[in-house]
Amino acid sequence: MRIAIAGGIGSGKSYVCQRLKERGIGVYDCDAGAKKLMASSDEIRDRLMKLIGEDAYDGRILNKAVVAKFLLESEENKLAINAIVHPAVIRDFYDSGLQWMESAILYEAHLEHTVDRVVCVVAPEEVRIDRVAKRDSISKERAKQWVDAQISQEEVAKRADAVIVNDGVEDVEAQIDKVLTLFGIKY
């Protein structure tokens, strides 16, 4: 059974994944996989430079600021980048042999068909904005742009098989155990 940990940026997906790893459950990080592939795949690099421009890369180094600006400019830009990167990420996930994946944009990227179950991690918007601003050393306004650019966590939760609330109050460990029991997973 393949399972996705989904939820918006700053919801605490990585925290939940770390708790799963402590239980001996490996999780493929789609963001890290995408970054690795954008740095190592000549095909992806060539296609992104053709789409965005030569300044998308400085040699073999991805110019994150240029790509982020392009990504946020329009829905079409976001879809074009996703069409280049996401098929490679899914191939990498399958090749990894792992059964769990972490993805902030599971539904936006139409990756839900690649897994059997979805667990959504949610947190209040202000908590998410604060987490992203601190983690990425950016303004709260910029962090809010990233939060707003994604599908609402309410929509993700509605489509998920299970929900974990990671608001700093709820017992995340107990919720993880409940999800594992629900899916019949022994650890």
Secondary structure, 3 states (H helix, E strand, C coil): CCEEEECCCCCCHHHHHHHHHHCCCCEEEHHHHHHHHHHHCHHHHHHHHHHHCHHHEECCEECHHHHHHHHHHCHHHHHHHHHHHHHHHHHHHHHHCCCEEEECCCCCCCCHHHCCEEEEEECCHHHHHHHHHHHHCCCHHHHHHHHHCCCCHHHHHHHCCEEEECCCCCCHHHHHHHHHHHCCCCC
